[in-house]
């Protein structure tokens, strides 16, 4: 897309915005969430009824094959850490983001081809990247043409 002008956004996500986006993404993939919770329930039931050794399955076997830690972290971070300062830079072929106010840290860059999903949850647009990277942007700050640019630039796995 020629003639694309980069945009830079700096904003604070509230606890509510972070939680709404997190819950929205998990509910969007509810079959996977249901399977995850079913596995945990079965293992806990086996631990209670048979042997506490079954809990080792949760500690050793489950984390590599699921995202339970991401589910829990997504709930705990907003509740414990509060609002989050975010800086996002959208360029023609990539998006950069960093968290924290006045951060001297370089932004993390993600090629737009690696954005696999763009969804609106409440008053937040969520851009989900490969590897579970989620970039949440308040609806009031992002113009529709930038979202269309991201959608048009996604790779073949984008939905």
GUKE-673631 format. One line per field, with one value per residue: z negated, y negated, x of N, C-alpha, C in turn; residue number from 1. Coordinates in steps of 0.001 Angstrom, whole numbers, plus 500000, padded with zeros to 6 digits. Layout:
REM residues N
nz: c(Z:...) $
ny: c(Y:...) $
nx: c(X:...) $
caz: c(Z:...) $
cay: c(Y:...) $
cax: c(X:...) $
cz: c(Z:...) $
cy: c(Y:...) $
cx: c(X:...) $
resi: c(NUM:...) $
REM end
This chain:
REM residues 159
nz: c(500000:501086:500141:497484:494340:491415:488078:484721:481503:478148:475102:472249:470976:469204:466256:466702:469527:470259:469095:470391:473059:472739:471694:473792:475960:475047:474818:477443:478520:477425:477630:477318:474804:473272:473555:472305:469640:469035:469087:466922:464841:464870:464208:461651:460336:460519:458911:456427:456015:456518:456419:455258:456897:459486:459848:460742:463459:464182:463506:464922:467456:468629:469015:471339:473444:473473:472749:470112:468205:469492:469513:466756:466090:467634:466230:463702:464041:464851:462555:460409:461225:462300:464340:467657:469393:472821:475880:479310:482596:485866:488895:492467:493012:490577:487000:484031:480507:477053:473520:470573:468973:470291:471110:471883:473342:476410:478906:479391:482392:484775:487673:489973:491346:489501:487874:486753:486132:485879:483785:482223:478906:476737:475952:477125:479593:480504:481571:482516:482479:483999:481857:479641:478955:477931:478860:477615:478429:477772:479071:479727:480478:482818:486276:488794:491261:490668:489356:491472:493106:491583:491611:494369:494764:493467:493176:494937:492963:491463:489964) $
ny: c(501175:498103:494771:494800:493381:493464:494027:492944:493892:493112:494141:494929:497938:498909:500904:502205:502119:503726:506168:506710:507045:509256:511293:511337:512313:514904:515978:515849:517922:520175:523066:524149:523110:524367:527058:526909:526217:528488:530533:529725:529942:532728:533768:532655:533876:536577:536380:535825:538052:540335:540108:537697:537378:537060:534365:533581:533775:531410:529595:530430:531629:530185:527267:526998:527673:526057:522905:522132:520655:518182:517487:517167:515196:513079:512329:511690:509700:507130:506736:506687:504946:502713:499827:499578:498146:497619:497662:497433:497981:497797:498884:499149:501891:503129:503365:501702:501963:501030:501310:499455:496343:493698:495353:496366:498435:500188:500473:503473:505154:506270:508005:507138:509277:511270:510821:512372:512098:509672:507950:506489:505712:504601:501388:501599:502394:505413:506696:509644:511369:513786:516342:515498:512808:509915:506885:504187:501616:498613:497954:495338:494163:495194:495016:496153:496690:497443:499857:501311:501339:502975:505360:505914:506387:508684:512046:515230:516795:515146:514064) $
nx: c(500857:501002:502013:501311:500964:502801:501604:501564:500755:499954:498842:496734:495670:492852:492083:489650:489399:491570:490850:488388:489212:490902:489185:487368:488933:489512:486949:486233:487605:486296:485896:488495:489120:487154:487951:490467:489723:488224:490150:491745:489846:489316:491851:492211:490050:490879:493144:492013:490337:491946:494962:497284:499399:498585:498374:500817:500670:499424:501401:503707:503040:500908:501406:503210:501498:499300:497644:497189:498592:498706:496013:495478:497400:496476:494230:495248:497280:496030:494461:496283:498339:497148:496200:497675:500325:500750:502521:502190:503266:502389:503426:503968:504488:504773:504164:504834:505285:505247:505309:504621:505290:507211:509229:512495:513082:513423:510864:508929:508802:506476:505822:503228:502165:502115:499987:497200:494557:491989:489955:487074:486408:484183:485145:487625:490011:491482:494493:495683:498618:500871:501992:500649:500749:499170:497814:496253:494066:492420:489174:488486:490863:491910:491812:489530:490703:493310:492939:491874:494106:495816:494308:494334:497006:497667:498912:498377:497186:495660:492579) $
caz: c(500000:501180:499579:496117:493350:490114:486985:483408:480468:476761:474349:471048:470918:467852:465850:467368:470945:470360:468772:471449:474220:472386:471636:475142:476782:474584:475178:478895:478767:476331:477632:476718:473381:472677:473492:471281:468320:468843:468728:465550:463935:464803:463467:460237:459830:460327:457764:455212:455869:456618:455860:455481:457940:460746:459981:461499:464857:464361:463379:465881:468783:469198:469537:472723:474472:473393:472360:468817:467557:470138:469032:465390:466105:468201:465174:462561:464350:464689:461187:459506:461702:462627:465712:468347:470421:474047:477050:480512:483850:487016:490138:493629:493007:489228:485876:482871:479263:475792:472349:469521:469286:470389:471261:472792:474065:477817:479106:479988:483715:485288:489062:490095:491833:488355:487181:487163:485836:485451:483245:481283:477668:476017:476525:477419:480714:480166:482675:481985:483320:483844:480569:478558:478663:478075:478787:477400:478758:477594:480306:480008:480933:484080:487431:489521:492379:490144:489142:492798:493554:490864:492146:495741:494750:492759:493968:495342:491816:490800:490082) $
cay: c(500000:496940:493554:495011:492545:494126:493388:493276:493710:493281:494161:495750:498884:499101:502306:502732:502329:504876:507380:506949:507596:510592:512218:511436:513215:516280:516438:515997:519274:520935:524520:524417:522813:525444:528232:526645:526315:529877:531284:529346:530521:534179:534024:532339:534946:537759:536120:535922:539396:541416:539791:536325:537417:536608:532927:533385:533592:529981:528861:530844:531938:529264:525975:526951:527924:525135:521530:521862:519561:516927:517193:516649:513940:512043:511860:511149:508476:505889:506584:506383:503866:501540:499314:499827:497198:498335:496882:498250:497339:498587:498515:499806:503346:503665:502628:501726:501666:501152:501068:498696:494924:493173:496462:496171:499691:500175:501193:504802:505019:507448:507797:507201:510602:512155:510541:513446:511789:508312:508047:505442:506169:503398:500174:501898:503263:506304:507278:510833:511785:515146:516506:515018:511388:509152:505432:503616:500186:498067:497691:493901:493691:495773:494735:497368:496959:498157:501245:501934:501577:504159:506527:506170:506773:509958:513197:516139:517397:514125:514242) $
cax: c(500000:501874:501462:500851:501629:502863:500883:502092:499749:500368:497590:496679:494557:492342:491895:488461:489707:492466:490093:487397:489925:491397:488047:486824:489754:489339:485598:486202:488123:485706:486107:489799:489005:486359:488819:491470:489103:487824:491360:492107:488847:489531:493087:491952:489191:491723:494009:491209:489791:492930:496270:497733:500424:497996:498606:502044:500286:499178:502654:504721:502537:499928:501880:503720:500486:498164:497915:496575:499327:498289:494662:495577:498169:495620:493329:495980:498033:495249:493980:497382:499205:496355:496249:498935:500718:501110:502907:502072:503627:501967:504095:503376:504619:504986:503607:505712:504578:505971:504474:505275:505406:508566:510161:513621:513201:513019:509610:508927:508206:505787:505384:501774:501792:501973:498729:496299:493162:491663:488592:486675:485774:483792:485732:489028:490362:492587:495243:496336:499729:501372:502658:499805:500949:497930:497961:494922:494034:491074:488438:488462:492167:492360:490963:489140:491625:494473:492512:491777:495476:496293:493585:494791:498422:497864:499308:497299:496516:494837:491127) $
cz: c(500000:500596:498155:495165:492008:489055:485667:482363:479098:475912:473112:471129:469468:467528:466619:468839:471132:470090:469857:472670:473945:472380:473026:476016:476349:474940:476683:479301:477715:476445:477012:475224:472665:472536:472395:469876:468014:468427:467294:464553:463777:463982:461978:459610:459588:459120:456454:454959:455806:455892:456209:456547:459291:460957:460713:462983:465134:464346:464492:467302:469413:469721:470953:473789:474392:472927:471025:468114:468172:469687:467650:465346:466638:467211:464071:462866:464225:463247:460235:459927:462111:464077:466321:469438:471621:475119:478244:481714:484975:488255:491263:493533:491627:488188:484694:481632:478088:474665:471304:469924:469299:470564:472276:473647:475504:477971:479666:481313:484166:486730:489162:490622:490684:487501:487675:486933:485400:485020:482316:480108:476839:476691:476832:478668:480270:481435:482088:482967:483084:482527:479410:478174:478922:477887:478717:477603:478553:478932:480684:480594:482318:485178:488184:490655:491914:489872:490462:493362:492883:491421:493545:495772:494078:493716:494265:494164:491094:491013:489735) $
cy: c(498777:495717:493715:494136:493251:493330:493865:492923:493919:493153:495034:496637:499060:500594:502932:503024:503559:506177:507725:507570:509016:511620:512407:512391:514664:516812:516610:517400:520236:522444:524907:524171:523910:526717:528078:526821:527737:530731:530986:529980:532032:534506:533736:533416:536223:537586:536277:537369:540497:541083:538357:536252:536966:535102:532621:533198:532108:529185:529171:530958:530882:527948:525993:527090:526983:523757:521167:520698:518206:516515:516553:515309:512793:511511:511146:509835:507210:505660:506144:505152:502604:501113:499485:498787:497981:497322:497820:497399:498275:498034:499342:501327:503956:502782:502804:501353:501795:500735:500322:497257:494503:494247:496120:497412:499527:500908:502594:504680:506345:507168:507950:508549:511575:511833:511567:513118:510334:508335:506866:506082:504931:502177:500343:502773:504104:506859:508435:511296:513235:515231:515928:513568:510649:507666:504858:502106:499678:497675:496214:493388:494179:495525:496034:497688:497684:499617:501989:502231:502831:505413:506901:506694:508118:511063:514101:516789:516419:514370:512957) $
cx: c(500892:501181:500939:501647:501623:502097:501482:501039:500378:499109:497720:495449:494140:492282:490744:488735:490597:491718:489073:488068:490409:490263:487448:487608:489582:487960:485460:486677:487586:485871:487453:489792:488236:487183:489857:490877:488645:489025:491764:491138:489040:490771:492890:491067:489994:492639:493249:490777:490843:494234:496654:498817:499883:498192:499911:501763:500052:500476:503645:504166:501670:500503:502436:502637:499285:498602:497284:497274:498963:496892:494721:496314:497316:494599:494094:496698:497197:494801:495090:498190:498459:496464:497647:499162:501221:501502:502904:502471:503239:502637:503483:503409:504809:504318:504552:504926:505541:505054:505286:505475:506866:509622:511246:513834:512726:511692:509849:508191:507629:505384:503864:501300:501561:500746:497719:494822:493029:490212:488329:485953:485455:484374:487220:489121:491548:493190:496025:497390:500095:502133:501878:500014:499643:498227:496558:494987:492610:490444:488524:489778:492569:491326:490693:490108:492875:494128:492397:493159:496044:495623:494080:496220:498678:498236:498122:496580:495625:493368:490397) $
resi: c(1:2:3:4:5:6:7:8:9:10:11:12:13:14:15:16:17:18:19:20:21:22:23:24:25:26:27:28:29:30:31:32:33:34:35:36:37:38:39:40:41:42:43:44:45:46:47:48:49:50:51:52:53:54:55:56:57:58:59:60:61:62:63:64:65:66:67:68:69:70:71:72:73:74:75:76:77:78:79:80:81:82:83:84:85:86:87:88:89:90:91:92:93:94:95:96:97:98:99:100:101:102:103:104:105:106:107:108:109:110:111:112:113:114:115:116:117:118:119:120:121:122:123:124:125:126:127:128:129:130:131:132:133:134:135:136:137:138:139:140:141:142:143:144:145:146:147:148:149:150:151:152:153:154:155:156:157:158:159) $
REM end
